[in-house]
Amino acid sequence: MGNNQRQGQTPGMPCPQCGQFIPTTVTELLVSSSLCCPHCGLRLSIDRAKSMKAMQALAKVEAAQRRVEKTSKFNGRY
């Protein structure tokens, strides 16, 4: 499976050092202080102060995802 196929199925980003895919989730980005590339070991620190607007947007995305999941489970019971 190529890099582009994985990126379409799993959330994440390319590593700025080696270019390989770093899988992550919105929740992980919100709660972690850093991400680590599983291929080259590069550790990416998350500066919450400088990323405040992005963190707020991610929190809204996460809340929307939870609402969709809750709604789909509810609708699936009928």
ROMARFI-711609 format. One record per atom (N, C-alpha, C): y, z, x; residue in one letter. Coordinates in steps of 0.2 Angstrom, whole numbers. Layout:
ROMARFI-711609
<v->Y	w->Z	u->X	type->A>
...
end
This chain:
ROMARFI-711609
<v->-6	w->0	u->4	type->M>
<v->0	w->0	u->0	type->M>
<v->6	w->0	u->4	type->M>
<v->11	w->-4	u->3	type->G>
<v->17	w->-5	u->7	type->G>
<v->22	w->0	u->5	type->G>
<v->27	w->1	u->10	type->N>
<v->32	w->5	u->9	type->N>
<v->36	w->4	u->2	type->N>
<v->37	w->-2	u->0	type->N>
<v->41	w->-3	u->-6	type->N>
<v->37	w->-1	u->-12	type->N>
<v->30	w->-2	u->-12	type->Q>
<v->26	w->0	u->-18	type->Q>
<v->27	w->8	u->-18	type->Q>
<v->26	w->12	u->-13	type->R>
<v->26	w->19	u->-13	type->R>
<v->33	w->21	u->-16	type->R>
<v->38	w->18	u->-14	type->Q>
<v->45	w->20	u->-16	type->Q>
<v->46	w->19	u->-23	type->Q>
<v->43	w->14	u->-26	type->G>
<v->43	w->13	u->-33	type->G>
<v->40	w->18	u->-38	type->G>
<v->35	w->21	u->-35	type->Q>
<v->31	w->26	u->-38	type->Q>
<v->32	w->33	u->-37	type->Q>
<v->35	w->35	u->-31	type->T>
<v->36	w->41	u->-29	type->T>
<v->43	w->42	u->-27	type->T>
<v->47	w->47	u->-30	type->P>
<v->54	w->48	u->-28	type->P>
<v->54	w->50	u->-20	type->P>
<v->59	w->48	u->-17	type->G>
<v->60	w->50	u->-10	type->G>
<v->66	w->45	u->-7	type->G>
<v->65	w->45	u->0	type->M>
<v->70	w->41	u->3	type->M>
<v->67	w->39	u->10	type->M>
<v->70	w->34	u->13	type->P>
<v->68	w->32	u->20	type->P>
<v->71	w->36	u->25	type->P>
<v->67	w->38	u->30	type->C>
<v->69	w->42	u->36	type->C>
<v->74	w->38	u->40	type->C>
<v->80	w->41	u->41	type->P>
<v->85	w->38	u->45	type->P>
<v->83	w->37	u->53	type->P>
<v->78	w->40	u->55	type->Q>
<v->75	w->39	u->62	type->Q>
<v->70	w->34	u->62	type->Q>
<v->65	w->35	u->59	type->C>
<v->59	w->30	u->59	type->C>
<v->58	w->25	u->54	type->C>
<v->62	w->26	u->48	type->G>
<v->62	w->21	u->43	type->G>
<v->56	w->22	u->38	type->G>
<v->52	w->26	u->40	type->Q>
<v->46	w->28	u->35	type->Q>
<v->48	w->32	u->29	type->Q>
<v->44	w->32	u->24	type->F>
<v->46	w->35	u->17	type->F>
<v->45	w->42	u->17	type->F>
<v->50	w->46	u->15	type->I>
<v->50	w->53	u->15	type->I>
<v->49	w->55	u->7	type->I>
<v->43	w->57	u->5	type->P>
<v->43	w->58	u->-2	type->P>
<v->46	w->65	u->-4	type->P>
<v->50	w->66	u->-9	type->T>
<v->53	w->72	u->-11	type->T>
<v->54	w->72	u->-19	type->T>
<v->56	w->77	u->-22	type->T>
<v->58	w->77	u->-29	type->T>
<v->65	w->80	u->-30	type->T>
<v->68	w->79	u->-36	type->V>
<v->74	w->82	u->-37	type->V>
<v->74	w->89	u->-36	type->V>
<v->69	w->93	u->-39	type->T>
<v->68	w->100	u->-38	type->T>
<v->68	w->102	u->-31	type->T>
<v->64	w->99	u->-27	type->E>
<v->64	w->100	u->-19	type->E>
<v->71	w->100	u->-16	type->E>
<v->75	w->94	u->-18	type->L>
<v->81	w->93	u->-15	type->L>
<v->86	w->99	u->-17	type->L>
<v->85	w->102	u->-23	type->L>
<v->89	w->107	u->-26	type->L>
<v->88	w->114	u->-23	type->L>
<v->82	w->115	u->-21	type->V>
<v->80	w->122	u->-19	type->V>
<v->79	w->122	u->-11	type->V>
<v->78	w->117	u->-8	type->S>
<v->76	w->117	u->-1	type->S>
<v->82	w->117	u->3	type->S>
<v->82	w->119	u->9	type->S>
<v->88	w->119	u->14	type->S>
<v->87	w->113	u->19	type->S>
<v->81	w->110	u->19	type->S>
<v->80	w->104	u->23	type->S>
<v->74	w->100	u->20	type->S>
<v->73	w->94	u->23	type->L>
<v->67	w->90	u->22	type->L>
<v->65	w->88	u->29	type->L>
<v->58	w->87	u->29	type->C>
<v->55	w->85	u->35	type->C>
<v->51	w->78	u->34	type->C>
<v->52	w->73	u->39	type->C>
<v->49	w->67	u->38	type->C>
<v->42	w->68	u->40	type->C>
<v->37	w->66	u->36	type->P>
<v->30	w->68	u->38	type->P>
<v->27	w->63	u->43	type->P>
<v->31	w->58	u->45	type->H>
<v->29	w->53	u->50	type->H>
<v->31	w->55	u->57	type->H>
<v->38	w->56	u->58	type->C>
<v->41	w->57	u->65	type->C>
<v->43	w->65	u->66	type->C>
<v->43	w->69	u->60	type->G>
<v->45	w->76	u->61	type->G>
<v->52	w->77	u->61	type->G>
<v->56	w->72	u->60	type->L>
<v->63	w->73	u->59	type->L>
<v->65	w->78	u->54	type->L>
<v->69	w->83	u->55	type->R>
<v->71	w->88	u->50	type->R>
<v->78	w->86	u->48	type->R>
<v->79	w->85	u->41	type->L>
<v->86	w->84	u->38	type->L>
<v->88	w->90	u->35	type->L>
<v->94	w->93	u->37	type->S>
<v->97	w->98	u->34	type->S>
<v->101	w->96	u->28	type->S>
<v->101	w->100	u->23	type->I>
<v->105	w->99	u->17	type->I>
<v->111	w->104	u->17	type->I>
<v->117	w->101	u->18	type->D>
<v->123	w->105	u->18	type->D>
<v->125	w->105	u->11	type->D>
<v->124	w->111	u->8	type->R>
<v->126	w->112	u->1	type->R>
<v->133	w->111	u->-1	type->R>
<v->137	w->114	u->4	type->A>
<v->144	w->114	u->3	type->A>
<v->147	w->107	u->3	type->A>
<v->145	w->103	u->8	type->K>
<v->147	w->96	u->8	type->K>
<v->144	w->91	u->3	type->K>
<v->138	w->93	u->0	type->S>
<v->135	w->90	u->-5	type->S>
<v->135	w->92	u->-12	type->S>
<v->141	w->96	u->-13	type->M>
<v->141	w->99	u->-20	type->M>
<v->141	w->95	u->-25	type->M>
<v->145	w->89	u->-25	type->K>
<v->145	w->84	u->-31	type->K>
<v->138	w->81	u->-32	type->K>
<v->134	w->80	u->-26	type->A>
<v->128	w->77	u->-27	type->A>
<v->123	w->82	u->-30	type->A>
<v->124	w->88	u->-28	type->M>
<v->119	w->94	u->-30	type->M>
<v->120	w->95	u->-38	type->M>
<v->126	w->94	u->-40	type->Q>
<v->128	w->95	u->-47	type->Q>
<v->125	w->89	u->-51	type->Q>
<v->125	w->83	u->-48	type->A>
<v->122	w->77	u->-51	type->A>
<v->115	w->78	u->-52	type->A>
<v->112	w->80	u->-46	type->L>
<v->105	w->81	u->-46	type->L>
<v->102	w->86	u->-51	type->L>
<v->106	w->92	u->-52	type->A>
<v->105	w->97	u->-57	type->A>
<v->105	w->94	u->-64	type->A>
<v->109	w->89	u->-65	type->K>
<v->110	w->86	u->-72	type->K>
<v->104	w->82	u->-73	type->K>
<v->102	w->78	u->-68	type->V>
<v->96	w->74	u->-68	type->V>
<v->90	w->78	u->-69	type->V>
<v->89	w->84	u->-66	type->E>
<v->83	w->88	u->-67	type->E>
<v->83	w->91	u->-74	type->E>
<v->89	w->93	u->-77	type->A>
<v->89	w->95	u->-84	type->A>
<v->87	w->90	u->-88	type->A>
<v->89	w->84	u->-87	type->A>
<v->87	w->78	u->-92	type->A>
<v->80	w->77	u->-91	type->A>
<v->77	w->77	u->-85	type->Q>
<v->70	w->76	u->-84	type->Q>
<v->66	w->81	u->-88	type->Q>
<v->68	w->87	u->-88	type->R>
<v->65	w->92	u->-92	type->R>
<v->65	w->91	u->-99	type->R>
<v->71	w->89	u->-102	type->R>
<v->72	w->88	u->-109	type->R>
<v->67	w->82	u->-111	type->R>
<v->67	w->77	u->-107	type->V>
<v->62	w->71	u->-109	type->V>
<v->55	w->73	u->-109	type->V>
<v->53	w->77	u->-104	type->E>
<v->46	w->80	u->-104	type->E>
<v->44	w->84	u->-110	type->E>
<v->49	w->88	u->-111	type->K>
<v->48	w->93	u->-117	type->K>
<v->48	w->89	u->-124	type->K>
<v->52	w->84	u->-124	type->T>
<v->52	w->79	u->-130	type->T>
<v->45	w->75	u->-131	type->T>
<v->43	w->73	u->-125	type->S>
<v->37	w->69	u->-125	type->S>
<v->31	w->73	u->-127	type->S>
<v->31	w->79	u->-124	type->K>
<v->25	w->84	u->-126	type->K>
<v->25	w->85	u->-134	type->K>
<v->31	w->86	u->-136	type->F>
<v->32	w->88	u->-143	type->F>
<v->30	w->82	u->-148	type->F>
<v->32	w->76	u->-146	type->N>
<v->31	w->70	u->-150	type->N>
<v->23	w->68	u->-149	type->N>
<v->20	w->70	u->-144	type->G>
<v->13	w->68	u->-143	type->G>
<v->8	w->72	u->-147	type->G>
<v->11	w->78	u->-150	type->R>
<v->7	w->82	u->-155	type->R>
<v->6	w->79	u->-161	type->R>
<v->9	w->74	u->-163	type->Y>
<v->9	w->71	u->-170	type->Y>
<v->3	w->66	u->-170	type->Y>
end
